[in-house]
Amino acid sequence: MPEPEPLVIDDLHVSFGPVVALDGLTLTAHRAEVTAILGPNGAGKTTMMRCCTSLIHPDSGQVSVLGHEPGSPQAAEATGLMPQSAGAWVNIKAGELLRYMAGMYSDPISPDQLIEALGITPFARTTYRRLSGGQQQSVNLAAAIIGRPRLVFLDEPTAGMDPHARHHTWDVIEELRRDEVSVVLTTHAMDEAARLADHVWIVDRGKVAIHGSVAELTAQQSLEDVFLTHTSDRAEGAQWSFPHPSDPSGPDAPTNPAAPNDPAAPNDPARRH
């Protein structure tokens, strides 16, 4: 019997009141590949991640994680999640956190190995809440993979990182693939997707707009141009104006200025004698 795909999403629908987050999303991630999910803010990428890790339940549709239901013991023990933030870890030092996480698994990656590989050494003795956003991301990534998962979800893994930290992270993701770990990541960085991804899925308004390998998608135009062509601009049609500070219609104008011909207006010609 063939091994099931690491991730299969079929016709997933999620709404939050009147807001449609996922509108029939369907995609597949393959074994030992890096699958990149691109999309504008609000396209449904994080909602998809939360469905895959049982943090929220879809209104309809199916998700299979390593052949199991999301959140099942079989799926949970073989997956790792790097969220965009992990605020609950505020009062523990970075190194202590990773050693604590390692103690939860029978065969973890060495915390010291991850601390070195991800450039965490300079701030390993700093409490998590005092770390910069990029430093927290490095710790979050280490925590997501320390248990040797077969499938790992990375939600914007390099957001807020400096170039050195980004390259450390890319090296680790490439090492995961060499170890036949399946990686599903979301990102806004086109260079990141182009470097790391075996397959790219571009989503917009909760559904897949286009997908393919980087080579397929960029045969005739750049990945960024493909993205811009197949996704909607949330700010399109917005009217922007920057009035002069002396403009009475500017932001400092009186809330209810007297109309020019209002008899109560002090400069109204009708009031001049």
N, C-alpha and C positions, 0 to 999 in steps of 0.2 A: 504494500500500500504506500503510495507516495506521501512524502511529508507535506503537511498543509503549509500554505503560504503564511509568512509571519503575520500579515495584516490584510484582511479583506473587509472592505466597507461597501455595503450594498444599499443604495437608495435611502440614505440617512436623512431624516427630517428632524429638526429641532427648532422650536419657537419659544421666545420669551414674551408672553403676552402678544402684542401685535407685531413684534419684531421677529422676522424669520432669519435665524442664524444659519441653518443648513437646509437646503432645498433640493433634496434628492442626490446628495453627494455620494458618488461611487468611485472607489479607487482601490488599487492593490499595491502592496509593497512586497518585494521579492527577497528571498533569503540571501544573506550576506551582501546586500546592496545598501547604498545610501539613497534614500528616497527623500527628495526635497519638495516641500509644499510651499509654494509662493502665492501671494495674494495681497490685495490692499488691506489696510486696517479695516476691520469689520467684515472681512470676507468669510469668516467662520473657521479659521485655522485653529485657534485655541479651543473653540467649542468642540471641534473634531477630536483634538487631543484628549479633552476631558471625557468624551464619550468612550474613547479607546481605553481609558484607564479607570472607567466606572465612576468618575467623579460626578458625572451627570448622566441621566438616562434619556435616550432619544425618544421622541414622540412616536416614531416608526422607523423601520429599516433594520438592518442587521450589521453587527460588527463581530468579526472573528479574529481573535488574538492567539496566534500559534495554535489554531484549531479549537480554541475554547472561548467561552463567554468572557467578556471583560470583567475583571474583578473576581473571577473564580480562583480558587487556590492554585490551579495549574497555570493560569495566566499570570497571576500576581507574583509567583515565585520566580518566573522566568522573564519578567519585564522590569525595566527601569524608567523612571520619569524625571526629567529635568524641567520643572515649571519655570515660568517667567520670574517668579519670586517665591521665597520660602521664609516668610517673616516669622514663623514660629521658632526659628533657631536663634533668636536675638542674643541670648546671654551665654552662649557657649563659644569657646575658642574654635577657630577653624580646624586645627589639627585634632583637638579633642573630639569634635563632631565626627570627623572621618574615622577615628579609632572606635568611637561608639557605634557608628554605622557598620563597621567591619565586624564587630562582635555579634551582629544579627545574622550573619551568614556562615555557612559551614566551610566555604572555600573562597573567601574574599580576595580581591586584589589587595596587595600590601598598601596600607595608607601612605607609607613613606614613598612608595613608588609613584603613587598618584600625586602626592604633594610636589615631588620633584618634576614629574612630567608636565604638570599644569602650571608650574611657576608659582606655587602657593607658598613655598618656603619663606619668603620675606614677611608674610603676614599670617603664618600658621599659628602664632601665639596671640593673635588679635581676635577679640570677640566678634562674632559674625555681624552684629548690628553696627559695628564701627567700620566695617569694610566698605569700600566703594562698590557701586553697582557692578562693575566689571569683575572685581575680586569675588563678590558674592556669586556671580555666575560661574566662576572657576570652581568654587567649592560645591555649588549645586551640581555641576557636571560630574565631579568626582563622586559625590554621594549617589548619583544616578547609576553609575557603572561599577561601583565598588563590589557589588554582589555578583559580578560576572553574568549579567542578563543575556539572554539570547536575542532579545528585542529591546531597543531603547528608544524612548520618545524624548526629543530635545526641542523645547519650545523657545525659539530665538536664542540659541546657545551663546552667541557672541555679542549680544546686545550690550552696549556699554563698555565693551572691552577695548583696551588699547591694542595697537598692531601686534605687539609681542604676544599678548595673551591670546589674541585671535589665532596666531600661527601655532601656539602651543595647543590650542583647542582643535584646530584642523589636523594637526599631527596625531592627536589622540583618536579623533574620529576615523582617520585613515587606518590607524592601527586596529581599531575595532573591526573594521571591514576585513582586514587581513586575517583577523581571528574568527571570521565568519559570523560576526554579530550583525544583525539587521538593524539599521538606523533609520528612523523617520524623524526628520527635522523640519521646522518652519523657519523661514528667514526672509528678511527684506533685502539682504545683500546679494546682488546678482553675481558678484565675483565669487562669493562663498558657494553658491549653488553650482556655478560653472566648474569650480575646482573639485568639489566633493561629490556631487550627485551622479549616480548611475541613471536615475530617472527623475524627471521633474514634472510635477503636477501644478498647474496654475489654476487657482480657484478664484471665483468672483461671485459675490452675492449667494454664497452657500452652495455652489455647484462647480463642477469642473468645467473650465473654459477651454483648455487644451492641455495635452500632455505628450511626453516623449523623452527620448534621451537628449542630452545636451547637444550632441552632434545633429540629431534630427531637427531640433527646434532652432538651432542656429545655422542651418545650412544656407539661409539667404539673408538673415539679419541677426543682430545681436540679441542676446537673451533679454536685455532691458527693453529693446524695441518689441520683441514678442510679447513681453509682459504688458507694455503700454497699449499694444494693439488689441489685446484680448481681455483687458480689464477696464472697468469704468472708473472715471475720475470723480471722486466724491465731491470735489470742489468745482466741477465744471459748471459754468454758468454763473458762478458767484460774482457779484459786483463789488469791486474794491475801490475805495476812495479814501484819500488822506487829506482832509480839509486843513487849510491854513489855521493856525491857532486863533487868528482874529476873525475867522469865518463864524458868523452867528449860528451856523448849523453844525458846528464842530462839537466835540464831546463835552466842552466846558460851557456850552451855551446854556442860558437859563432854561429851566424846565418848561415854563409857560411864558415866553417872551411876548410882550405886547405886539400886536400886529401893527404894521406901519401906519395904517389908516384908522387904528383904534383911537377913539376920542380920548382914551386914558393915556395914550402914548405921549411921553413928555416932548417928543420932537414932532408931533403931529402938526402939520401946517394949519389945521383948523383951530388949534389952540393958541396960535400966535396972534398977538394983538398989535 
